[in-house]
Amino acid sequence: MAFPSVTICNYNSIRQSFVAELNRTTNGSFSYDLLKYLALSYLEVQLVVTASDEFPLQKGEELLQNFTQIVPNFTINGFFSNAGPLCEETLLLCSFGGREFNCCKYAQPILTDMGLCYRLELAKADEIFLQSQIHAGVANGLQIIADCHKEDQVEMESSSSNSDSEEETVDSFLRLLDQLISGIKSKSDITGLFAQVFDVGFRYYVHSDSELPALSSEGITVSPGTRVYSAVSPNRVRSLN
């Protein structure tokens, strides 16, 4: 069968090294509060509204406009694309049917509600052996070895007087998002990413080529040092008309 698409996201979707360099080149103008505002960019509307109780959107927009005066070519999409995990450093090894291939040749960067992720559409690959799985079994499908780079998590502190408190320190992008939407009263409104305590690792989702997955509420979580398998089988629907 033709192999479906796979989208894989690193929970630590912002590199500390990039943020540090951005701060260095702008004399520390990229603030904790601006990062808060940017973190809301790809969330679903109901989560953005909830987070606005914790962090006023108007304040965030003012911070963004002020920062773009310092860096005129700064955009939200550009920030996540540039600050996101590098493919070559994240997807270390890929194989299909027991044959190794270049992950990043076929992995397309895509911006989701978890920031920058990578999408593999092997059915459209230029190598025939990648387009479909011939035999069933773990060794005959897609295998990916990935590195979450826990050492490069974002570390920023609020400028408030309580910056030493745990609530004011962000040691991962995931924790920042969790803080922003912590006011949600109904746990049924929080799924996937925001219902878990993972600070590092990955989330991946197997889907059709035409689907744009919401990784925060779909997919499978993989913590560092673990191995996860997913079985995929086709469903055929035949119309009687």
C-alpha positions in Angstrom: 0.0 0.0 0.0 1.1 3.6 -0.5 2.6 4.9 2.7 0.6 7.7 4.5 2.2 11.0 5.6 3.9 11.3 9.0 4.3 14.6 10.9 6.7 14.7 13.8 7.2 17.5 16.3 9.8 18.2 19.0 8.2 19.4 22.2 11.1 21.8 22.5 10.2 23.6 19.4 12.3 26.7 20.0 16.1 26.6 20.2 17.7 28.4 23.1 20.8 29.2 21.0 18.6 31.0 18.4 16.8 33.1 21.1 20.1 33.9 22.8 21.6 35.1 19.4 18.4 37.2 18.7 18.7 38.8 22.1 22.4 39.5 21.6 21.9 41.2 18.3 19.1 43.4 19.5 20.6 44.3 22.9 18.2 42.2 24.9 15.0 43.5 23.2 13.5 40.1 22.6 11.6 39.8 25.9 9.9 37.0 27.9 6.5 38.7 27.4 7.1 38.9 23.6 7.8 35.2 23.6 4.5 34.6 25.5 2.6 36.5 22.8 4.3 34.6 19.9 3.5 31.3 21.7 -0.2 32.0 21.1 0.2 32.3 17.4 -0.9 28.8 16.2 -3.2 27.8 19.1 -6.9 27.1 18.5 -9.1 30.1 19.0 -10.6 28.9 22.3 -7.2 28.5 23.8 -6.0 31.9 22.7 -9.1 33.5 24.3 -8.4 31.6 27.5 -4.7 32.6 27.5 -5.7 36.3 27.0 -6.9 36.3 30.6 -3.3 35.5 31.7 -1.6 37.6 29.1 -3.5 40.6 27.4 -3.2 40.3 23.6 -3.1 44.0 23.1 0.0 44.2 25.3 1.6 41.5 23.2 0.8 43.2 19.9 2.4 46.4 21.2 5.5 44.5 22.1 5.6 42.9 18.7 5.2 46.2 16.9 7.9 47.8 19.0 10.3 44.9 18.2 9.6 45.1 14.5 10.8 48.7 14.6 14.2 47.3 15.8 14.1 44.3 13.4 12.0 45.4 10.5 12.0 42.0 8.7 10.9 40.1 11.8 7.7 38.0 11.3 6.0 35.4 13.5 6.3 32.8 10.8 9.9 33.6 10.2 10.7 33.4 13.9 9.2 29.9 14.3 10.8 28.7 11.1 14.3 30.0 12.1 14.1 29.2 15.8 12.6 25.7 15.3 14.6 22.5 15.5 17.0 21.9 12.7 16.1 18.8 10.6 19.7 17.5 10.4 20.1 17.7 14.1 16.6 16.2 14.9 15.9 13.4 12.5 19.2 11.5 12.8 18.4 8.3 10.9 15.5 7.2 8.8 15.0 3.8 7.1 12.1 2.3 5.1 11.9 -1.5 4.5 15.3 -1.9 6.0 16.9 0.6 3.6 18.4 3.8 5.0 17.5 7.1 3.3 18.2 10.8 3.8 15.5 12.0 6.2 15.8 15.7 5.5 15.7 15.2 1.7 12.0 14.3 2.1 11.0 16.0 5.3 9.1 19.2 4.7 9.0 21.9 7.5 5.5 22.8 8.5 4.2 25.2 11.1 1.6 23.7 13.5 0.2 24.5 16.9 3.4 23.0 18.3 5.6 25.3 16.3 7.9 24.0 13.6 7.4 20.3 12.8 8.5 18.1 9.9 6.3 16.2 7.5 7.3 13.1 5.5 5.2 12.3 2.4 6.9 9.2 1.2 4.2 8.4 -1.3 5.5 11.3 -3.4 9.2 10.4 -3.0 11.4 10.0 -6.1 12.6 6.7 -4.9 10.3 3.8 -5.7 11.1 1.8 -2.6 9.9 4.7 -0.4 6.5 5.0 -2.1 4.8 1.9 -0.7 5.3 -0.8 1.9 5.5 -4.3 0.4 5.5 -6.5 3.4 3.9 -6.2 6.9 6.0 -6.0 10.0 8.0 -3.5 12.1 11.2 -3.9 10.1 9.5 -3.3 6.8 8.0 0.1 7.6 9.3 3.5 8.4 11.8 3.8 11.2 13.0 7.1 12.6 15.7 7.8 15.2 15.3 11.4 16.5 17.2 13.6 19.0 15.1 16.0 21.1 18.1 18.1 22.2 17.0 18.6 25.7 20.2 20.7 26.4 18.9 23.4 24.0 15.6 24.2 25.7 14.5 27.8 25.9 15.5 29.5 29.1 14.1 32.9 29.7 13.0 34.8 32.8 10.4 37.4 33.4 11.6 40.9 34.3 9.4 41.0 37.3 10.7 41.1 40.9 9.6 37.4 41.3 11.7 36.1 38.5 13.3 33.5 40.8 10.0 31.7 41.3 9.2 28.6 39.3 6.1 30.3 37.8 8.3 33.0 36.2 10.9 30.8 34.7 10.4 29.0 31.3 12.6 26.0 30.8 10.7 24.7 27.8 8.3 26.0 25.2 5.8 23.4 26.3 5.8 24.7 29.9 5.3 28.3 28.6 2.2 27.2 26.7 1.0 25.3 29.8 1.3 28.4 31.9 -0.6 30.6 29.4 -3.6 28.3 29.2 -3.6 27.2 32.9 -6.8 29.1 33.5 -8.9 26.6 31.5 -11.5 25.3 34.0 -12.7 22.3 32.1 -10.2 19.5 31.5 -12.3 18.4 28.5 -11.1 21.6 26.8 -7.4 20.5 27.0 -6.3 17.5 25.0 -3.0 16.0 23.9 -0.1 18.3 24.4 -1.7 20.4 27.2 -3.0 17.5 29.2 0.4 16.0 29.7 3.5 16.8 31.8 6.1 16.1 29.2 8.8 18.7 28.9 10.9 16.9 26.3 10.4 14.4 23.6 8.3 14.2 20.5 4.7 13.9 19.2 4.0 12.2 15.8 0.9 11.7 13.8 0.2 9.4 10.9 -2.4 10.9 8.5 -3.5 11.3 4.9 -1.6 13.6 2.5 -4.5 16.0 2.4 -4.8 16.4 6.2 -3.2 19.2 8.3 -2.9 17.7 11.8 -3.4 19.6 15.0 -0.5 18.0 16.9 -1.5 19.3 20.3 -4.7 17.2 20.2 -3.7 14.3 18.0 -0.9 11.9 17.6 1.3 9.8 19.9 3.8 11.1 22.5 7.3 9.7 22.6 9.5 10.5 25.6 13.3 10.4 25.3 14.9 7.0 25.5 11.8 5.1 24.4 10.8 3.2 21.3 7.2 3.4 19.9 5.5 1.4 17.2 2.4 2.3 15.2 0.6 -0.2 12.9 -1.1 1.2 9.8 -3.7 -0.6 7.8 -5.8 0.6 4.8 -9.6 0.9 4.8 -11.4 0.4 1.5 -14.8 1.9 1.0 -16.8 0.7 -2.0 -19.9 2.7 -3.1 -22.9 0.6 -4.2 -24.1 3.3 -6.6 
